[in-house]
Amino acid sequence: MKSPPTVDPEAPGTPPETREQERQGGRRGGKKRVPWRMTLSLAYQSLGVVYGDLSTSPLYVYKAAFADDIQHSETNEEILGVLSFVFWTLTLVPLLKYVCVVLRADDNGEGGTFALYSLLCRHARAALLPPGRGAEPGDEDQFSDAGGAASKKYLEYGGGNATAALGGGGGAAASVRRVLERHRVLQRVLLVLALVGTCMVIGDGVLTPAISVFSAVSGLELSMEKGHHKYVELPLACFILVCLFALQHYGTHRVGFLFAPIVIAWLVCISSIGVYNIVKWEPHVYRALSPYYMYKFLKKTQRGGWMSLGGILLCVTGSEAMFADLGHFNQLSIQIAFTCMVYPSLILAYMGQAAYLSKHHILEGDYRIGFYVSVPEVIRWPVLAIAILAAVVGSQAVITGTFSMIKQCTSLGCFPRVKIVHTSAKVHGQIYIPEINWILMILCLAVTIGFRDTKHLGNASGLAVITVMLVTTCLMSLVIVLCWHKSIFLAIGFIVFFGTIEALYFSAALIKFKEGAWVPIVLAFFFMTVMCIWHYGTIKKYEFDLQNKVSINWLLSLSPNLGIVRVRGIGLIHTELDSGIPAIFSHFVTNLPAFHQVLIFMCIKNVPIPHVSPEERFLVGRIGPKEYRIYRCIVRYGYHDVQMDDQEFEKDLVCSVAEFIRSGGGASNCKANGGATSDGALEKDEERMSVVASGSMRMLEEEGVGAAEGTVGPSRAGAGAGAEMGVRKRVRFVLPAASPRPNAGVQEELRELTDAREAGMAFILGHCYVKAKSGSSFFRRFVINFGYDFLRRNSRGPTYAVTVPHASTLEVGMIYYV
């Protein structure tokens, strides 16, 4: 999605302090003071990114509300009743709930269902994400005192269930936290809620483009001969949808500058038409703003009026985008855009439609045509063109938001790995996922061709929208108590007030299960099944790693007497474990008794926060005595972070190890984690980790003439084919300015690291086949042997495995019986 930064924090040559300021400004949203000029600019941009879907809802709300549930009469009570419901729904849900309350519950500037879940997990030990995919209790102890401000800042971000986060709050917060931590079933309910909300957002990514585009092209019904429009509407809608999905790989930044003007033109258009209809047809339509008309509407229409609420709730379609897209703007800009532009324009548009219908209610067809019948004939074609463009903009925002949600789930280990393409080098958050894009397109075309009318599409979209809102209300009630430390009665009041309103709409949408509402349920069930199988298989795989990890003593006992040799270079072994030696390495050494002179066990850990700054990304420790040259490095990414390419990652990784060595890594300045096991002091040594800023030391790599020329490098033989030609790589570390000269031991260790880097880096990757062990239940055998294995074989490999050179990769196969 379109993002507002005016300075690219990742651009080459950008000073580190500027990079950090830009990241902080982007991720903290409204917590950072932003100049008014920038806030207004962000509000302008948010109109095109956040409000495209919400702004196009007048195209189909009245048409869906008056579908077949309300018997028409010559009075205006039904029309005024629907307008009253629309007004108060827009006022209570988007304005009061989201703008005034939910937007304040950001996760360091980020919003959305998973943001609320990660926020709750950091204030109570309730995370059921796959281990190693999120920060765990005690993570805060892995920071060294040398980490300084970086460690404190990470705790401020919520890196792990930090003591500071868990310790706050009064009696109510402590009581709720204890109940949540004590009962694992409640933790599962919390995770299921987050996953249900996520699955419904994905379903909305299928339904919103279909209903928006189909409703926009339905205006052809008034501009063509009777009956002929049926042969044009469906092919035109499908053509627009195919073009929309086919152009996704270009990224929104290439046409993003057009989004805001299109939505502004659409809002001005519908509000102007609304004012015209109010003045010409019914100036007293404002009477419907009284809640009394809702009572009269339900009293007269009874069951039909209740069922029509499923169509009325479409007026708030897209409200969740205000919260989900919070990370790209700030709270104030989104609030200004909604209250000053979107909200009044929508109210005028709905009042204008009601004013027109109040004088034309005898005409049966006017109810079913919807928005376009209230548009003056002289401007109908221009309005049709703007409506189609606005529908495309709204659909684009929902599709990109679905990509972002899938990326969050993948980062936290709740969705199979997919290919993520970053379409913009400058704008954070603009991504494209090919597999998901084509799946969405096929499903979107299927529901459009299958239903062919706004009624069924509206029923399906309405259930998806209101389910996401119910999930947000439930999670927000916990945030009020656990995170904001407010009274539990305030939280109860919040969930009772908004939950009652949304439950009423939910029941009206669910009753239309056979008329289209089954679609989001089926889609959510499918994606939920995929997520649960992947989640279950990932946990079982991790548990096998944990139970079969090798002790440190076993590694240190390997010696030349046992036939083990050390070869030149750096061996980088990826593992899901952040302690101990993975079983895959023992399997490797047993079959090939050799490993590199410098060995690094690397664990990529996705923590449940939006961003981890480069100063806090690397956590480095030592395994065994210094002379063994074996290190552990934990690399942490937030769920919105972009993983570095292989060359940049290699340099930063080696520099972090060099900085760890220079700062006296493994000495008394590193804080022990206290996680010692029966291996005694050696295990304690391993658990001493330090936060290392990768930018404190720089590594220079140069192509030079071989040692025979006497110009660079040691006088030993070069590595690889380049040595035969006398050309080799020279590596040098540049110490920070004014840093003390390292002692002889540190210099020797750095020299050996330099030599290993010059020789090259080899990546040792585990290729695990997960099988259910004998005697397992039928359910486990089916989930592991069929479900998880199918997803594993058809999903992408880890990001680092895709980018590393194949010539430098060693794959070790092993069967995991879980």
Secondary structure, 3 states (H helix, E strand, C coil): CCCCCCCCCCCCCCCHHHHHHHHHHHHCHHHCCCCHHHHHHHHHHHHHHCCHHHHCHHHCHHHHHCCCCCCCCCCCHHHHHHHHHHHHHHHHHHHHHHHCCHHHCCECCECCHHHHHHHHHHHCCCCCCCCCCCCCCCHHHHCCHHHCHHHHHHHHHCCCCCHHHHHCCCHHHHHHHHHHHHCHHHHHHHHHHHHHHHHHHHHHHHHHHHHHHHHHHHHHHHCCCCCCCHHHHHHHHHHHHHHHHHCHHHCHHHCHHHHHHHHHHHHHHHHHHHHHHHHHHCHHHHHHHCCHHHHHHHHHHCHHHHHHHHHHHHHHCCCHHHHHCHHHCCHHHHHHHHHHHHHHHHHHHHHHHHHHHHHCCCCHHHHHHHHHHHCCHHHHHHHHHHHHHHHHHHHHHHHHHHHHHHHHHHHCCCCCCCCCEECCCCCCCCEECHHHHHHHHHHHHHHHHHHCCHHHHHHHHHHHHHHHHHHHHHHHHHHHHHCCCCCHHHHHHHHHHHHHHHHHHHHHHHCCHHHCCHHHHHHHHHHHHHHHHHHHHHHHHHHHHHHCCECHHHHHCCCHHHCCEEEEEEEEEECCCCCCECHHHHHHHHHCCEEEEEEEEEEEEECCCCCCCHHHHEEEEECCCHHHCEEEEEEEECCCCCCCCHHHHHHHHHHHHHHHHHCCCCCCCCCCCCCCCCCCHHHHHHCCEEEECCCCCEEEEEEEECHHHCCCCCCCCCCCHHHHHCEEEEEEEECCCCCCCCCHHHHHHHHHHHHHHHHCEEEEEEEEEEECCCCCCHHHHHHHHHHHHHHHHCCCCCHHHHHCCHHHEEEEEEEEEC
